[in-house]
Amino acid sequence: MQKLTVTGSNGVRGVLVLRSVNTKGKQDTREIQVHPRLREYLEEYNPNRRKEFLFPGRHGLGHIHKVSADKILRDTCVRLGIEGVSTHSFRRTALTRMSDAGIPLRHIQEISGHRTLAALERYLGVTEKQKQNAISALDF
């Protein structure tokens, strides 16, 4: 697995490139834009740009492994009494929030890397309030 380079000589990159070998289907390389506010937060976290990795591994060797990051997140949520959170739930939430904001599904599909709209739609939550709003939008 190749490393994902988040920083460069000009700071945190505006676009992350996920090589095909690092994707679930291992077929398509894709680019993901970094939200400007997230980019600012990451710049503040690494202001000197001296660290090779934003999140170094144990003893400063290499980068943190995704299993370790997941464990840190889960342990923190347990301490805070937050249930139902995982690294994957952030992905689901982001995609659902884009859909709720009226972003076309085809655009969300490009961002998420889902091969089909059907695969994407399995990710998107639909609440009772959203169903009520959809019905209320009908013009009589």
C-alpha positions as CSV (number, residue, x, y, z in Angstrom):
1,M,0.0,0.0,0.0
2,Q,1.4,3.4,-1.0
3,K,1.3,6.3,1.5
4,L,-1.2,9.2,1.0
5,T,0.8,12.4,1.0
6,V,-1.3,15.1,2.6
7,T,1.5,17.7,2.9
8,G,3.9,19.2,0.4
9,S,6.4,22.0,0.3
10,N,3.5,24.5,0.2
11,G,1.7,23.0,3.1
12,V,-1.4,20.9,3.2
13,R,-2.5,19.9,-0.4
14,G,-5.8,21.2,-1.7
15,V,-6.4,17.9,-3.5
16,L,-5.6,14.4,-2.3
17,V,-4.8,11.7,-4.9
18,L,-5.9,8.2,-3.9
19,R,-4.0,5.7,-6.1
20,S,-5.9,2.8,-7.4
21,V,-3.9,0.4,-5.1
22,N,-5.3,2.2,-2.1
23,T,-8.9,2.1,-3.1
24,K,-11.4,-0.6,-2.2
25,G,-11.9,-1.8,-5.8
26,K,-8.2,-1.2,-6.6
27,Q,-9.3,0.0,-10.1
28,D,-9.5,3.7,-10.4
29,T,-7.1,6.4,-9.1
30,R,-9.2,9.4,-8.0
31,E,-8.8,12.9,-6.6
32,I,-10.6,14.3,-3.6
33,Q,-10.7,18.0,-2.8
34,V,-9.8,19.0,0.7
35,H,-12.4,21.3,2.4
36,P,-10.8,24.7,2.9
37,R,-11.7,24.7,6.6
38,L,-10.2,21.3,7.1
39,R,-7.1,22.4,5.3
40,E,-6.8,25.4,7.7
41,Y,-7.1,23.1,10.7
42,L,-4.4,20.8,9.3
43,E,-2.1,23.7,8.6
44,E,-2.6,24.8,12.3
45,Y,-1.9,21.3,13.5
46,N,1.4,21.2,11.5
47,P,2.4,24.9,11.3
48,N,6.2,24.3,10.9
49,R,5.7,21.8,8.1
50,R,8.6,19.9,9.6
51,K,6.8,16.7,10.3
52,E,6.9,14.2,7.4
53,F,3.6,12.8,8.6
54,L,0.7,14.7,10.1
55,F,-0.1,11.7,12.3
56,P,3.2,9.9,13.0
57,G,3.2,6.2,14.1
58,R,4.5,4.8,17.4
59,H,7.9,6.2,18.4
60,G,7.8,8.6,15.5
61,L,8.4,5.9,13.0
62,G,6.4,6.1,9.8
63,H,2.7,7.1,9.9
64,I,-0.1,6.0,12.1
65,H,-1.8,2.8,10.8
66,K,-5.5,3.0,9.9
67,V,-6.3,0.4,12.6
68,S,-4.6,2.5,15.2
69,A,-6.5,5.6,14.1
70,D,-9.8,3.7,14.3
71,K,-8.9,2.4,17.8
72,I,-8.1,5.9,19.0
73,L,-11.4,7.2,17.7
74,R,-13.4,4.4,19.2
75,D,-11.7,4.7,22.6
76,T,-12.3,8.4,22.6
77,C,-16.0,8.0,21.8
78,V,-16.3,5.4,24.6
79,R,-14.7,7.9,27.1
80,L,-17.1,10.6,25.9
81,G,-20.2,8.4,25.9
82,I,-20.8,8.7,22.2
83,E,-22.2,5.7,20.4
84,G,-22.4,4.6,16.8
85,V,-19.2,6.4,15.6
86,S,-16.6,4.9,13.4
87,T,-14.2,6.1,10.8
88,H,-16.6,4.8,8.2
89,S,-19.6,6.6,9.7
90,F,-17.9,9.9,8.9
91,R,-17.9,8.9,5.3
92,R,-21.6,8.0,5.4
93,T,-22.5,11.2,7.2
94,A,-20.6,13.4,4.7
95,L,-22.3,11.8,1.7
96,T,-25.7,12.0,3.4
97,R,-25.1,15.7,4.2
98,M,-24.2,16.4,0.6
99,S,-27.4,14.8,-0.5
100,D,-29.4,16.7,2.0
101,A,-27.9,19.9,0.7
102,G,-29.2,19.2,-2.7
103,I,-25.9,18.2,-4.3
104,P,-26.7,16.1,-7.4
105,L,-26.2,12.4,-6.8
106,R,-23.9,12.1,-9.8
107,H,-21.5,14.7,-8.2
108,I,-21.6,12.8,-4.9
109,Q,-20.8,9.6,-6.7
110,E,-17.7,11.1,-8.3
111,I,-16.5,12.3,-4.9
112,S,-17.2,9.0,-3.1
113,G,-15.9,6.8,-5.8
114,H,-19.0,4.5,-5.9
115,R,-19.2,2.7,-9.2
116,T,-23.0,3.0,-9.5
117,L,-25.7,5.2,-8.2
118,A,-27.4,2.2,-6.6
119,A,-24.2,1.5,-4.5
120,L,-24.2,5.2,-3.4
121,E,-27.8,5.2,-2.5
122,R,-27.3,2.4,0.0
123,Y,-25.1,4.9,1.9
124,L,-27.6,7.7,2.1
125,G,-29.9,7.9,5.1
126,V,-33.4,9.1,4.7
127,T,-35.2,10.5,7.8
128,E,-38.9,10.8,8.5
129,K,-38.5,14.6,8.4
130,Q,-37.0,14.4,4.9
131,K,-39.9,12.2,3.7
132,Q,-42.4,14.7,5.2
133,N,-40.5,17.6,3.5
134,A,-40.6,15.8,0.2
135,I,-44.4,15.3,0.5
136,S,-44.9,18.9,1.6
137,A,-43.0,20.2,-1.4
138,L,-45.9,18.9,-3.7
139,D,-47.9,21.8,-5.1
140,F,-51.7,21.4,-4.9
